Amino acid sequence: MKIADYKEIKAEPVDFEDAKDVKVRWLISDKDKAPNFAMRLFEVGPGRHSPLHTHNWEHEVFILEGDVNGK
């Protein structure tokens, strides 16, 4: 089990084409011996976005503030 304050995990710039002012915190990843699961916290600047895209795996989005239209 991993116990951590998310604020202590480094927010890294997202290196994805058309992602503007987006940072990611890798809360759980393969570095935590979780090869089949990833939990990430994205921080998207006001008026910014992550481009529409798809994956070959299940993908959920949980919005803490703002909305899907960037308001």
Biopython code that builds the backbone (N, CA, C, O; Angstrom):
import numpy as np
from Bio.PDB.StructureBuilder import StructureBuilder

atoms = [
    (1, "MET", "N", (0.848, -1.168, 0.000)),
    (1, "MET", "CA", (0.000, 0.000, 0.000)),
    (1, "MET", "C", (0.895, 1.233, 0.000)),
    (1, "MET", "O", (1.917, 1.284, 0.684)),
    (2, "LYS", "N", (0.486, 2.212, -0.777)),
    (2, "LYS", "CA", (1.216, 3.471, -0.839)),
    (2, "LYS", "C", (0.398, 4.538, -0.124)),
    (2, "LYS", "O", (-0.796, 4.692, -0.379)),
    (3, "ILE", "N", (1.046, 5.269, 0.768)),
    (3, "ILE", "CA", (0.401, 6.391, 1.449)),
    (3, "ILE", "C", (1.250, 7.614, 1.176)),
    (3, "ILE", "O", (2.432, 7.644, 1.518)),
    (4, "ALA", "N", (0.646, 8.636, 0.554)),
    (4, "ALA", "CA", (1.400, 9.833, 0.197)),
    (4, "ALA", "C", (0.474, 11.024, 0.104)),
    (4, "ALA", "O", (-0.707, 10.880, -0.212)),
    (5, "ASP", "N", (0.999, 12.179, 0.374)),
    (5, "ASP", "CA", (0.293, 13.436, 0.146)),
    (5, "ASP", "C", (0.547, 13.810, -1.309)),
    (5, "ASP", "O", (1.699, 13.985, -1.706)),
    (6, "TYR", "N", (-0.499, 13.933, -2.101)),
    (6, "TYR", "CA", (-0.322, 14.181, -3.531)),
    (6, "TYR", "C", (0.498, 15.436, -3.811)),
    (6, "TYR", "O", (1.164, 15.529, -4.842)),
    (7, "LYS", "N", (0.448, 16.404, -2.891)),
    (7, "LYS", "CA", (1.190, 17.657, -3.099)),
    (7, "LYS", "C", (2.701, 17.444, -3.019)),
    (7, "LYS", "O", (3.479, 18.281, -3.477)),
    (8, "GLU", "N", (3.108, 16.320, -2.433)),
    (8, "GLU", "CA", (4.536, 16.027, -2.329)),
    (8, "GLU", "C", (5.064, 15.263, -3.541)),
    (8, "GLU", "O", (6.264, 15.014, -3.646)),
    (9, "ILE", "N", (4.166, 14.893, -4.454)),
    (9, "ILE", "CA", (4.565, 14.219, -5.694)),
    (9, "ILE", "C", (4.740, 15.285, -6.766)),
    (9, "ILE", "O", (3.845, 16.100, -6.991)),
    (10, "LYS", "N", (5.885, 15.280, -7.421)),
    (10, "LYS", "CA", (6.236, 16.323, -8.383)),
    (10, "LYS", "C", (5.222, 16.411, -9.528)),
    (10, "LYS", "O", (4.862, 15.397, -10.128)),
    (11, "ALA", "N", (4.769, 17.624, -9.822)),
    (11, "ALA", "CA", (3.906, 17.891, -10.976)),
    (11, "ALA", "C", (4.816, 18.117, -12.181)),
    (11, "ALA", "O", (5.611, 19.056, -12.208)),
    (12, "GLU", "N", (4.686, 17.243, -13.174)),
    (12, "GLU", "CA", (5.541, 17.311, -14.363)),
    (12, "GLU", "C", (4.751, 17.830, -15.555)),
    (12, "GLU", "O", (3.566, 17.523, -15.684)),
    (13, "PRO", "N", (5.378, 18.607, -16.426)),
    (13, "PRO", "CA", (4.674, 19.060, -17.643)),
    (13, "PRO", "C", (4.267, 17.861, -18.490)),
    (13, "PRO", "O", (5.020, 16.895, -18.613)),
    (14, "VAL", "N", (3.078, 17.926, -19.069)),
    (14, "VAL", "CA", (2.614, 16.878, -19.969)),
    (14, "VAL", "C", (3.246, 17.106, -21.332)),
    (14, "VAL", "O", (3.104, 18.173, -21.929)),
    (15, "ASP", "N", (3.941, 16.095, -21.811)),
    (15, "ASP", "CA", (4.605, 16.168, -23.112)),
    (15, "ASP", "C", (3.728, 15.459, -24.131)),
    (15, "ASP", "O", (4.039, 14.353, -24.574)),
    (16, "PHE", "N", (2.629, 16.109, -24.497)),
    (16, "PHE", "CA", (1.651, 15.536, -25.414)),
    (16, "PHE", "C", (1.265, 16.638, -26.375)),
    (16, "PHE", "O", (0.942, 17.747, -25.952)),
    (17, "GLU", "N", (1.295, 16.350, -27.649)),
    (17, "GLU", "CA", (0.995, 17.363, -28.657)),
    (17, "GLU", "C", (-0.339, 18.052, -28.348)),
    (17, "GLU", "O", (-1.330, 17.388, -28.046)),
    (18, "ASP", "N", (-0.356, 19.336, -28.423)),
    (18, "ASP", "CA", (-1.543, 20.183, -28.195)),
    (18, "ASP", "C", (-1.999, 20.270, -26.741)),
    (18, "ASP", "O", (-3.038, 20.876, -26.478)),
    (19, "ALA", "N", (-1.274, 19.695, -25.789)),
    (19, "ALA", "CA", (-1.613, 19.875, -24.373)),
    (19, "ALA", "C", (-0.989, 21.207, -23.945)),
    (19, "ALA", "O", (0.232, 21.362, -23.968)),
    (20, "LYS", "N", (-1.813, 22.144, -23.563)),
    (20, "LYS", "CA", (-1.350, 23.472, -23.184)),
    (20, "LYS", "C", (-1.537, 23.701, -21.698)),
    (20, "LYS", "O", (-2.644, 23.560, -21.180)),
    (21, "ASP", "N", (-0.456, 24.056, -21.004)),
    (21, "ASP", "CA", (-0.501, 24.351, -19.567)),
    (21, "ASP", "C", (-1.133, 23.206, -18.774)),
    (21, "ASP", "O", (-2.027, 23.425, -17.956)),
    (22, "VAL", "N", (-0.654, 21.975, -19.028)),
    (22, "VAL", "CA", (-1.150, 20.787, -18.342)),
    (22, "VAL", "C", (0.023, 20.118, -17.625)),
    (22, "VAL", "O", (1.094, 19.926, -18.201)),
    (23, "LYS", "N", (-0.200, 19.768, -16.361)),
    (23, "LYS", "CA", (0.818, 19.060, -15.572)),
    (23, "LYS", "C", (0.198, 17.773, -15.038)),
    (23, "LYS", "O", (-1.018, 17.680, -14.868)),
    (24, "VAL", "N", (1.053, 16.776, -14.775)),
    (24, "VAL", "CA", (0.580, 15.498, -14.261)),
    (24, "VAL", "C", (1.387, 15.098, -13.038)),
    (24, "VAL", "O", (2.602, 15.292, -12.986)),
    (25, "ARG", "N", (0.699, 14.540, -12.062)),
    (25, "ARG", "CA", (1.339, 13.920, -10.894)),
    (25, "ARG", "C", (1.031, 12.428, -10.988)),
    (25, "ARG", "O", (-0.135, 12.032, -10.975)),
    (26, "TRP", "N", (2.065, 11.606, -11.082)),
    (26, "TRP", "CA", (1.894, 10.151, -11.154)),
    (26, "TRP", "C", (1.733, 9.623, -9.735)),
    (26, "TRP", "O", (2.721, 9.362, -9.049)),
    (27, "LEU", "N", (0.485, 9.467, -9.295)),
    (27, "LEU", "CA", (0.188, 9.042, -7.928)),
    (27, "LEU", "C", (0.488, 7.564, -7.724)),
    (27, "LEU", "O", (1.050, 7.177, -6.699)),
    (28, "ILE", "N", (0.117, 6.739, -8.692)),
    (28, "ILE", "CA", (0.444, 5.310, -8.681)),
    (28, "ILE", "C", (0.844, 4.922, -10.094)),
    (28, "ILE", "O", (0.158, 5.269, -11.055)),
    (29, "SER", "N", (1.956, 4.202, -10.223)),
    (29, "SER", "CA", (2.432, 3.795, -11.544)),
    (29, "SER", "C", (3.243, 2.514, -11.426)),
    (29, "SER", "O", (3.312, 1.906, -10.358)),
    (30, "ASP", "N", (3.852, 2.115, -12.527)),
    (30, "ASP", "CA", (4.685, 0.915, -12.497)),
    (30, "ASP", "C", (5.868, 1.078, -11.549)),
    (30, "ASP", "O", (6.419, 0.082, -11.080)),
    (31, "LYS", "N", (6.267, 2.315, -11.259)),
    (31, "LYS", "CA", (7.347, 2.547, -10.290)),
    (31, "LYS", "C", (6.932, 2.119, -8.875)),
    (31, "LYS", "O", (7.779, 1.897, -8.010)),
    (32, "ASP", "N", (5.620, 2.009, -8.658)),
    (32, "ASP", "CA", (5.081, 1.571, -7.363)),
    (32, "ASP", "C", (4.706, 0.095, -7.413)),
    (32, "ASP", "O", (3.921, -0.384, -6.595)),
    (33, "LYS", "N", (5.276, -0.623, -8.384)),
    (33, "LYS", "CA", (5.000, -2.053, -8.582)),
    (33, "LYS", "C", (3.533, -2.291, -8.925)),
    (33, "LYS", "O", (2.937, -3.274, -8.484)),
    (34, "ALA", "N", (2.956, -1.385, -9.717)),
    (34, "ALA", "CA", (1.590, -1.526, -10.218)),
    (34, "ALA", "C", (1.663, -1.539, -11.751)),
    (34, "ALA", "O", (1.369, -0.530, -12.391)),
    (35, "PRO", "N", (2.053, -2.679, -12.342)),
    (35, "PRO", "CA", (2.277, -2.722, -13.787)),
    (35, "PRO", "C", (1.012, -2.604, -14.635)),
    (35, "PRO", "O", (1.096, -2.303, -15.826)),
    (36, "ASN", "N", (-0.158, -2.835, -14.039)),
    (36, "ASN", "CA", (-1.413, -2.819, -14.804)),
    (36, "ASN", "C", (-2.360, -1.710, -14.386)),
    (36, "ASN", "O", (-3.540, -1.730, -14.737)),
    (37, "PHE", "N", (-1.847, -0.739, -13.636)),
    (37, "PHE", "CA", (-2.728, 0.309, -13.127)),
    (37, "PHE", "C", (-1.944, 1.613, -13.021)),
    (37, "PHE", "O", (-0.772, 1.621, -12.645)),
    (38, "ALA", "N", (-2.606, 2.700, -13.355)),
    (38, "ALA", "CA", (-1.992, 4.021, -13.182)),
    (38, "ALA", "C", (-3.042, 4.968, -12.620)),
    (38, "ALA", "O", (-4.182, 4.992, -13.083)),
    (39, "MET", "N", (-2.652, 5.738, -11.631)),
    (39, "MET", "CA", (-3.507, 6.795, -11.111)),
    (39, "MET", "C", (-2.719, 8.085, -11.261)),
    (39, "MET", "O", (-1.615, 8.230, -10.736)),
    (40, "ARG", "N", (-3.320, 9.020, -11.995)),
    (40, "ARG", "CA", (-2.640, 10.281, -12.264)),
    (40, "ARG", "C", (-3.553, 11.435, -11.890)),
    (40, "ARG", "O", (-4.775, 11.338, -12.002)),
    (41, "LEU", "N", (-2.961, 12.507, -11.452)),
    (41, "LEU", "CA", (-3.695, 13.729, -11.158)),
    (41, "LEU", "C", (-3.225, 14.771, -12.161)),
    (41, "LEU", "O", (-2.049, 15.133, -12.181)),
    (42, "PHE", "N", (-4.136, 15.250, -12.987)),
    (42, "PHE", "CA", (-3.805, 16.277, -13.968)),
    (42, "PHE", "C", (-4.234, 17.634, -13.450)),
    (42, "PHE", "O", (-5.308, 17.777, -12.866)),
    (43, "GLU", "N", (-3.399, 18.614, -13.665)),
    (43, "GLU", "CA", (-3.712, 19.997, -13.332)),
    (43, "GLU", "C", (-3.694, 20.774, -14.639)),
    (43, "GLU", "O", (-2.665, 20.874, -15.308)),
    (44, "VAL", "N", (-4.854, 21.321, -14.988)),
    (44, "VAL", "CA", (-5.022, 22.018, -16.255)),
    (44, "VAL", "C", (-5.234, 23.494, -15.958)),
    (44, "VAL", "O", (-6.149, 23.857, -15.219)),
    (45, "GLY", "N", (-4.392, 24.342, -16.532)),
    (45, "GLY", "CA", (-4.487, 25.783, -16.293)),
    (45, "GLY", "C", (-5.797, 26.358, -16.792)),
    (45, "GLY", "O", (-6.427, 25.781, -17.678)),
    (46, "PRO", "N", (-6.218, 27.486, -16.238)),
    (46, "PRO", "CA", (-7.475, 28.130, -16.646)),
    (46, "PRO", "C", (-7.507, 28.377, -18.151)),
    (46, "PRO", "O", (-6.556, 28.908, -18.724)),
    (47, "GLY", "N", (-8.611, 27.986, -18.781)),
    (47, "GLY", "CA", (-8.776, 28.186, -20.212)),
    (47, "GLY", "C", (-7.941, 27.241, -21.067)),
    (47, "GLY", "O", (-7.922, 27.379, -22.290)),
    (48, "ARG", "N", (-7.261, 26.298, -20.459)),
    (48, "ARG", "CA", (-6.395, 25.353, -21.190)),
    (48, "ARG", "C", (-7.082, 24.000, -21.304)),
    (48, "ARG", "O", (-8.197, 23.818, -20.814)),
    (49, "HIS", "N", (-6.415, 23.060, -21.949)),
    (49, "HIS", "CA", (-7.061, 21.775, -22.183)),
    (49, "HIS", "C", (-6.051, 20.682, -22.503)),
    (49, "HIS", "O", (-4.883, 20.938, -22.792)),
    (50, "SER", "N", (-6.547, 19.466, -22.440)),
    (50, "SER", "CA", (-5.845, 18.302, -22.954)),
    (50, "SER", "C", (-6.599, 17.919, -24.222)),
    (50, "SER", "O", (-7.829, 17.889, -24.202)),
    (51, "PRO", "N", (-5.921, 17.629, -25.312)),
    (51, "PRO", "CA", (-6.635, 17.361, -26.561)),
    (51, "PRO", "C", (-7.472, 16.086, -26.493)),
    (51, "PRO", "O", (-7.150, 15.159, -25.750)),
    (52, "LEU", "N", (-8.543, 16.051, -27.270)),
    (52, "LEU", "CA", (-9.372, 14.873, -27.373)),
    (52, "LEU", "C", (-8.524, 13.727, -27.916)),
    (52, "LEU", "O", (-7.833, 13.881, -28.923)),
    (53, "HIS", "N", (-8.580, 12.578, -27.243)),
    (53, "HIS", "CA", (-7.785, 11.428, -27.669)),
    (53, "HIS", "C", (-8.423, 10.144, -27.151)),
    (53, "HIS", "O", (-9.361, 10.194, -26.354)),
    (54, "THR", "N", (-7.923, 9.003, -27.595)),
    (54, "THR", "CA", (-8.436, 7.711, -27.151)),
    (54, "THR", "C", (-7.269, 6.823, -26.729)),
    (54, "THR", "O", (-6.110, 7.097, -27.041)),
    (55, "HIS", "N", (-7.609, 5.749, -26.010)),
    (55, "HIS", "CA", (-6.623, 4.773, -25.563)),
    (55, "HIS", "C", (-7.159, 3.370, -25.844)),
    (55, "HIS", "O", (-8.358, 3.192, -26.060)),
    (56, "ASN", "N", (-6.287, 2.396, -25.841)),
    (56, "ASN", "CA", (-6.685, 0.997, -25.989)),
    (56, "ASN", "C", (-6.960, 0.359, -24.632)),
    (56, "ASN", "O", (-7.027, -0.866, -24.527)),
    (57, "TRP", "N", (-7.119, 1.171, -23.601)),
    (57, "TRP", "CA", (-7.391, 0.662, -22.264)),
    (57, "TRP", "C", (-8.464, 1.530, -21.620)),
    (57, "TRP", "O", (-8.758, 2.633, -22.079)),
    (58, "GLU", "N", (-9.038, 1.004, -20.547)),
    (58, "GLU", "CA", (-10.072, 1.733, -19.818)),
    (58, "GLU", "C", (-9.493, 3.030, -19.281)),
    (58, "GLU", "O", (-8.338, 3.078, -18.857)),
    (59, "HIS", "N", (-10.296, 4.077, -19.303)),
    (59, "HIS", "CA", (-9.809, 5.408, -18.958)),
    (59, "HIS", "C", (-10.958, 6.180, -18.326)),
    (59, "HIS", "O", (-12.010, 6.348, -18.942)),
    (60, "GLU", "N", (-10.763, 6.642, -17.121)),
    (60, "GLU", "CA", (-11.788, 7.425, -16.431)),
    (60, "GLU", "C", (-11.285, 8.839, -16.183)),
    (60, "GLU", "O", (-10.081, 9.081, -16.103)),
    (61, "VAL", "N", (-12.226, 9.769, -16.061)),
    (61, "VAL", "CA", (-11.895, 11.159, -15.751)),
    (61, "VAL", "C", (-12.788, 11.592, -14.591)),
    (61, "VAL", "O", (-14.005, 11.414, -14.635)),
    (62, "PHE", "N", (-12.182, 12.154, -13.564)),
    (62, "PHE", "CA", (-12.905, 12.649, -12.388)),
    (62, "PHE", "C", (-12.488, 14.108, -12.230)),
    (62, "PHE", "O", (-11.323, 14.387, -11.949)),
    (63, "ILE", "N", (-13.408, 15.031, -12.405)),
    (63, "ILE", "CA", (-13.110, 16.452, -12.363)),
    (63, "ILE", "C", (-13.347, 16.979, -10.951)),
    (63, "ILE", "O", (-14.443, 16.847, -10.405)),
    (64, "LEU", "N", (-12.297, 17.587, -10.358)),
    (64, "LEU", "CA", (-12.406, 18.125, -9.002)),
    (64, "LEU", "C", (-12.859, 19.576, -8.998)),
    (64, "LEU", "O", (-13.598, 19.995, -8.107)),
    (65, "GLU", "N", (-12.422, 20.344, -9.984)),
    (65, "GLU", "CA", (-12.815, 21.752, -10.109)),
    (65, "GLU", "C", (-12.982, 22.082, -11.580)),
    (65, "GLU", "O", (-12.402, 21.418, -12.439)),
    (66, "GLY", "N", (-13.777, 23.109, -11.876)),
    (66, "GLY", "CA", (-13.994, 23.486, -13.260)),
    (66, "GLY", "C", (-14.992, 22.544, -13.901)),
    (66, "GLY", "O", (-15.791, 21.911, -13.210)),
    (67, "ASP", "N", (-14.949, 22.448, -15.229)),
    (67, "ASP", "CA", (-15.836, 21.534, -15.935)),
    (67, "ASP", "C", (-15.206, 21.117, -17.252)),
    (67, "ASP", "O", (-14.125, 21.585, -17.609)),
    (68, "VAL", "N", (-15.877, 20.249, -17.962)),
    (68, "VAL", "CA", (-15.319, 19.714, -19.205)),
    (68, "VAL", "C", (-15.185, 20.758, -20.300)),
    (68, "VAL", "O", (-14.497, 20.528, -21.295)),
    (69, "ASN", "N", (-15.832, 21.902, -20.128)),
    (69, "ASN", "CA", (-15.723, 22.975, -21.112)),
    (69, "ASN", "C", (-14.687, 24.019, -20.737)),
    (69, "ASN", "O", (-14.572, 25.046, -21.406)),
    (70, "GLY", "N", (-13.926, 23.767, -19.669)),
    (70, "GLY", "CA", (-12.834, 24.661, -19.270)),
    (70, "GLY", "C", (-13.269, 25.909, -18.537)),
    (70, "GLY", "O", (-12.540, 26.901, -18.533)),
    (71, "LYS", "N", (-14.433, 25.891, -17.919)),
    (71, "LYS", "CA", (-14.922, 27.069, -17.192)),
    (71, "LYS", "C", (-14.710, 26.926, -15.718)),
    (71, "LYS", "O", (-15.062, 27.825, -14.954)),
]
sb = StructureBuilder()
sb.init_structure("model")
sb.init_model(0)
sb.init_chain("A")
sb.init_seg("    ")
for serial, (resi, resn, name, xyz) in enumerate(atoms, 1):
    if name == "N":
        sb.init_residue(resn, " ", resi, " ")
    sb.init_atom(name, np.array(xyz, "f"), 0.0, 1.0, " ", f" {name:<3s}", serial, name[0])
structure = sb.get_structure()
